[in-house]
Amino acid sequence: MQGTDEQQERHDRDQRARTVHPQCHAGERRDAEGAIHTPLYNHSTFAFDTTADLLDVVEGRKSGNLYTRYGLNPTIRSTEAKLADLEGGEQALAFSSGMAAEAATFLAHCRTGDHIVCIGEVYGGTFELLGDNLPQVGITTTFLRADELGRLPEVLTGRTRIVFFETPANPTLTVFDIAAISAQARAVGALTVVDNTFATPVNQNPLQHGADLVIHSATKYLGGHSDLTAGALIGPAEHLAPVMGWRKNLGQIIAPETAFLLARSLRSLPVRVRAQNDTAATVAAFLHTHPRVAHVHYPGLATGEQKRIVDAQMRGGGGMLSAVLDADAEQTAAVVDRLRLFAIAPSLGGVESLVTQPITTTHHGLAATERAKRGIADSMIRLSIGLEDADDLIADLDQALDAS
């Protein structure tokens, strides 16, 4: 009898272990060979025992695998389950890039004559998509600078379908009140779509604050090793359903090999990001007191209303910061060129620290007058903090700033 009780206790414990999914285990599938993690299924198509079995999947009566371009691949589906779990969303879709996720989302939820509002600074490719590409199919966008947020109620119309913004924004690190903006968008029937790339799900979950959809450039922190290009969209199934068709027919699906690498990275995401939070906070504090630095943009240094928003919706400051030097553009470039640990490169979120001058990369195509309005100075540098020791990064910045 005692043995039976012990067996039952062990069985119950095993069942609990199978039904509780810490983030690193979400979406995992134990295959017939006993693989610890979902294997790479590098297949374009999948076979069925009967026509009835095939139709059950095709017609949605059962979940399963069918054709990789549709996303019906076990490696991709497992990775999407992890993405949904990280953001606390009902469902996730993985894409070939962050821009693919944005394009499919905008096209799925807007028609000719519809309207989008874009708030604050966003990635350069997003500016092009909203400002140049979508108008060609009759979808227009109103761009509001961060200091124009008060105009949001007056620019929202009955044809506004999406309010889109990054928080923190690139490269100014401006934070926006997700709950307040979402409430205004909801009042006119518009969806709030938040790019959470800079914050990551470790530091912020926009869905918990009223956002309808969350987008990531998974190339950045979610990938975390500068070795993949991917995107993600997370939210309720009803909002993702129309996006699936655009992803399928535009051929935007993530490759199984990339999904496999992304799943690998997601398992270590919390550890990486928390370390980057700590190091970035230390580096930001150093730059804040340096005589050659005029201003540091970092959520952990926010004051006033910005601090209130950070405290309300973020759990950490993130690994991104920007600094405005007491210098001109040429002198700033010289500082960048003297750095040795920081690699001069676009992108962000990897284990290595990167530096870029926004006027040469993310906002190179923006007119100088417009950059000035948006607070993007010629002397601004953007830092993506990796996993190096904080003292080593500070020493590198110190020598680059102090060199004559």
C-alpha positions in Angstrom: 0.0 0.0 0.0 2.8 2.3 0.9 4.4 1.6 -2.5 1.2 2.4 -4.2 0.9 5.8 -2.4 4.5 6.6 -3.3 3.8 5.8 -6.9 0.7 8.0 -6.9 2.6 10.8 -5.3 5.3 10.5 -8.0 2.6 10.4 -10.7 1.0 13.5 -9.4 4.3 15.3 -9.2 5.1 14.3 -12.7 1.7 15.5 -13.9 2.3 18.9 -12.2 5.7 19.1 -13.9 4.1 18.5 -17.3 1.4 21.1 -16.8 3.5 23.9 -15.4 5.6 25.6 -18.0 8.3 28.0 -16.9 9.3 30.3 -19.8 12.3 28.2 -20.8 10.0 25.1 -21.2 7.0 26.7 -23.0 6.1 25.1 -26.3 8.6 22.2 -25.9 7.7 18.9 -27.6 9.4 15.7 -26.5 9.8 13.7 -29.8 10.0 9.9 -30.2 13.7 9.9 -29.7 13.4 11.7 -26.3 15.0 15.0 -27.4 15.1 17.5 -24.5 14.0 20.4 -26.7 11.9 20.5 -29.8 14.1 19.4 -32.7 14.7 21.2 -35.9 12.2 19.9 -38.4 13.8 21.0 -41.6 10.9 19.9 -43.8 8.7 21.8 -46.2 5.8 19.3 -46.0 4.4 16.7 -43.7 2.6 13.4 -44.4 -0.7 12.0 -43.1 -2.0 8.5 -42.6 -5.3 9.2 -44.2 -7.1 11.9 -46.2 -9.4 12.4 -43.3 -6.4 13.2 -41.0 -5.2 15.7 -43.6 -8.5 17.4 -43.9 -8.8 17.7 -40.1 -5.7 19.9 -40.1 -6.5 21.8 -43.3 -10.0 22.6 -42.1 -8.9 23.5 -38.6 -10.5 20.7 -36.6 -7.2 19.6 -35.2 -3.8 21.3 -34.8 -1.0 19.8 -36.7 1.7 20.1 -39.3 1.1 20.5 -43.0 3.3 22.9 -44.9 6.0 25.1 -43.6 5.1 28.2 -45.6 1.8 28.2 -43.7 3.6 28.1 -40.4 2.4 24.5 -39.8 5.8 23.1 -38.8 6.5 21.7 -35.3 9.7 23.8 -34.8 8.0 27.0 -35.8 4.9 26.2 -33.7 7.0 25.4 -30.7 8.9 28.7 -30.9 5.6 30.6 -31.3 4.4 29.1 -28.1 7.4 30.4 -26.3 6.9 33.9 -27.8 3.3 33.9 -26.7 4.3 32.8 -23.2 6.9 35.5 -22.8 4.4 38.3 -23.5 1.5 36.7 -21.8 -0.4 36.6 -25.1 -2.9 34.1 -26.4 -1.0 33.4 -29.6 2.1 34.4 -31.5 3.2 34.5 -35.1 6.8 34.2 -36.1 8.1 36.1 -39.2 11.2 36.3 -41.3 11.9 39.8 -39.9 10.5 42.5 -37.7 9.6 44.5 -40.8 7.7 41.5 -42.2 5.6 41.4 -38.9 4.9 45.1 -39.2 3.9 45.0 -42.9 1.6 42.0 -42.4 -0.1 43.6 -39.4 -0.7 46.9 -41.1 -2.0 45.3 -44.3 -4.2 42.9 -42.4 -5.9 45.5 -40.3 -6.1 48.4 -42.8 -7.8 48.9 -46.1 -7.7 51.6 -48.8 -8.8 54.9 -47.1 -7.8 53.8 -43.6 -5.5 55.7 -41.3 -2.6 54.9 -38.9 -1.2 57.1 -36.2 2.5 56.7 -35.5 3.8 58.2 -32.2 7.4 59.2 -31.5 10.6 57.9 -32.9 10.5 54.6 -34.7 12.9 52.4 -36.7 13.9 53.9 -40.1 12.4 51.1 -42.0 9.1 51.7 -40.2 9.2 55.3 -41.3 9.6 54.2 -44.9 6.9 51.6 -44.7 4.4 54.0 -43.2 5.4 57.1 -45.1 6.4 55.8 -48.5 5.0 52.2 -49.1 1.5 52.1 -47.5 0.3 55.4 -49.2 0.7 53.6 -52.5 -2.2 51.3 -51.5 -4.2 54.1 -50.0 -3.3 53.7 -46.3 -2.1 57.0 -44.8 -0.2 57.8 -41.6 -0.1 60.8 -39.3 3.2 61.0 -37.6 3.3 62.7 -34.1 6.5 63.6 -32.4 6.8 62.7 -28.7 6.2 66.4 -27.8 3.0 66.4 -29.9 1.4 63.5 -28.0 -1.3 65.9 -26.7 -2.6 66.2 -30.3 -3.5 62.5 -30.4 -7.3 63.0 -29.7 -7.6 65.5 -32.6 -5.8 63.3 -35.2 -7.8 60.1 -34.4 -10.6 59.6 -36.8 -13.3 57.1 -37.6 -10.9 55.6 -40.2 -8.0 55.2 -37.8 -7.4 51.5 -37.5 -4.0 51.4 -35.7 -2.0 53.5 -33.2 1.6 52.4 -33.4 4.6 53.3 -31.2 7.8 52.0 -29.8 8.5 52.3 -26.0 11.2 52.9 -25.2 11.7 54.6 -28.6 14.7 54.4 -30.9 17.1 56.3 -30.3 15.8 58.8 -27.8 14.6 56.1 -25.3 11.4 58.1 -24.8 8.8 56.0 -22.9 5.1 56.3 -23.6 2.2 55.5 -21.3 0.8 52.4 -22.9 -2.4 52.4 -20.9 -3.3 56.0 -21.6 -2.6 55.8 -25.3 -4.5 52.5 -25.6 -7.6 54.0 -23.9 -7.6 56.8 -26.4 -7.2 54.4 -29.4 -9.9 52.1 -28.1 -12.4 55.0 -27.9 -12.4 55.3 -31.7 -12.2 51.5 -32.3 -8.5 51.5 -33.2 -6.0 48.8 -32.2 -2.9 49.8 -30.2 0.2 48.1 -31.6 3.4 48.4 -29.5 6.9 47.6 -30.6 8.5 46.1 -27.5 11.9 45.4 -29.0 14.0 47.7 -26.8 12.3 46.7 -23.5 11.9 43.0 -24.2 9.3 40.9 -22.5 11.6 40.6 -19.5 11.3 44.3 -18.7 7.8 45.1 -20.0 4.6 43.4 -21.2 2.5 45.9 -23.2 -0.5 43.5 -23.4 -0.8 43.8 -19.6 -1.2 47.6 -19.9 -3.9 47.6 -22.6 -2.1 47.2 -25.9 -3.9 44.9 -28.4 -0.8 43.6 -30.2 3.0 43.5 -29.5 5.6 43.4 -32.2 9.3 42.4 -31.9 12.3 42.6 -34.1 13.4 39.2 -32.9 16.7 39.9 -34.6 17.6 41.9 -31.5 17.2 40.8 -27.9 15.0 37.8 -28.5 17.7 36.3 -30.9 20.4 37.9 -28.7 23.5 36.6 -30.6 23.6 38.6 -33.8 23.2 35.4 -35.8 19.5 35.4 -37.0 16.9 37.7 -38.5 13.3 37.2 -37.4 10.2 39.0 -36.2 7.2 38.3 -33.9 3.7 39.4 -33.4 1.8 38.5 -30.2 -1.7 39.0 -29.0 -5.3 37.7 -29.1 -6.1 35.0 -31.7 -8.9 37.2 -33.1 -6.4 39.9 -34.0 -3.8 37.5 -35.3 -6.2 35.5 -37.5 -6.3 38.1 -40.4 -2.5 38.5 -40.2 -1.9 34.8 -40.9 -3.2 35.1 -44.5 -0.9 37.9 -45.3 2.1 36.1 -43.8 1.3 33.0 -45.8 0.7 34.6 -49.1 3.5 37.1 -48.9 5.9 34.3 -48.0 7.0 35.9 -44.7 7.2 32.8 -42.6 10.3 32.3 -40.5 12.6 29.5 -41.7 12.6 26.4 -39.4 16.4 26.7 -39.0 15.9 30.3 -37.8 13.0 29.3 -35.5 15.2 26.6 -34.0 18.0 29.2 -33.2 15.4 31.7 -31.9 14.0 29.0 -29.5 17.6 28.4 -28.3 18.0 32.1 -27.5 14.6 32.5 -25.8 15.6 29.9 -23.2 18.4 32.3 -22.0 16.6 35.6 -22.6 15.8 36.5 -18.9 19.4 35.8 -17.8 20.9 37.8 -20.6 18.6 40.8 -20.3 18.8 41.1 -16.5 22.6 41.2 -16.8 22.4 43.8 -19.6 20.0 45.8 -17.4 22.5 46.0 -14.6 25.5 46.8 -16.8 23.6 49.5 -18.8 22.5 51.2 -15.6 26.1 51.3 -14.4 27.3 52.7 -17.8 24.5 55.2 -17.9 25.4 56.5 -14.4 29.0 56.9 -15.5 28.1 58.8 -18.6 25.7 61.0 -16.7 28.6 62.4 -14.6 31.1 62.7 -17.4 32.1 66.3 -18.3 32.0 65.7 -22.1 28.5 64.3 -22.0 25.6 66.8 -22.2 22.8 64.4 -21.6 22.1 60.7 -21.2 18.8 59.1 -22.4 18.1 56.0 -20.3 14.8 54.8 -18.6 16.7 54.1 -15.4 17.6 57.8 -15.2 14.2 59.2 -16.0 12.7 62.0 -14.0 9.2 63.6 -13.7 6.5 62.2 -15.9 8.9 59.9 -17.7 9.9 58.3 -14.4 6.2 57.8 -13.4 5.6 55.9 -16.7 8.8 53.8 -16.2 7.8 52.9 -12.7 4.3 52.0 -13.8 5.0 49.7 -16.7 8.7 48.6 -16.7 10.6 46.2 -14.5 14.0 47.2 -15.7 15.7 49.9 -17.7 16.9 47.7 -20.5 20.3 47.4 -22.3 19.9 50.4 -24.6 21.0 54.0 -24.0 21.9 57.1 -25.9 24.2 60.0 -25.0 24.5 63.4 -26.4 28.1 64.6 -26.3 29.4 68.2 -25.9 30.8 68.0 -29.4 30.0 68.4 -33.0 29.3 65.6 -35.5 32.9 65.2 -36.5 34.2 65.2 -33.0 31.5 62.7 -32.0 32.5 60.4 -34.9 36.1 60.6 -33.6 34.9 59.4 -30.2 33.1 56.5 -31.8 36.2 55.6 -33.8 38.4 55.5 -30.7 36.2 52.9 -29.0 37.8 49.4 -28.9 35.3 47.2 -27.0 32.3 48.6 -28.7 31.9 47.6 -32.3 30.6 50.2 -34.7 27.5 48.5 -36.2 23.8 48.9 -36.6 21.3 46.6 -34.8 21.3 45.9 -31.1 20.5 43.4 -28.4 23.4 40.9 -28.8 25.9 39.7 -26.3 28.5 42.1 -27.7 28.3 45.9 -27.1 27.6 48.0 -30.2 27.8 51.7 -30.9 26.3 53.9 -33.6 25.8 57.5 -34.4 22.1 57.8 -35.3 22.7 60.4 -38.0 24.8 57.8 -39.8 22.5 54.9 -39.5 18.9 54.8 -38.1 18.1 58.4 -39.0 20.6 59.0 -41.8 17.8 59.7 -44.3 16.0 62.2 -42.1 16.5 65.9 -42.8 18.7 67.7 -40.3 15.8 70.1 -39.4 13.5 67.1 -38.7 16.2 65.4 -36.6 16.6 68.5 -34.5 12.8 68.7 -33.9 12.9 65.1 -32.7 15.9 65.6 -30.4 18.3 63.5 -32.5 21.5 65.6 -32.2 24.5 65.2 -34.5 26.4 64.5 -31.3 24.2 61.6 -30.2 25.6 58.1 -29.9 23.5 55.1 -29.3 24.9 52.2 -27.2 23.7 48.6 -27.1 25.2 47.1 -24.0 26.3 43.5 -24.2 27.5 41.0 -21.6 31.0 42.4 -21.1 32.1 43.6 -17.7 30.8 47.0 -16.8 34.2 48.2 -15.7 35.7 47.3 -19.0 33.0 49.1 -21.0 33.4 52.2 -18.8 37.2 52.2 -19.3 36.7 52.0 -23.0 34.2 54.9 -23.0 36.5 56.9 -20.7 39.5 56.6 -23.0 37.5 57.5 -26.1 35.9 60.5 -24.5 39.1 61.8 -22.8 41.6 61.3 -25.7 42.9 64.6 -27.0 
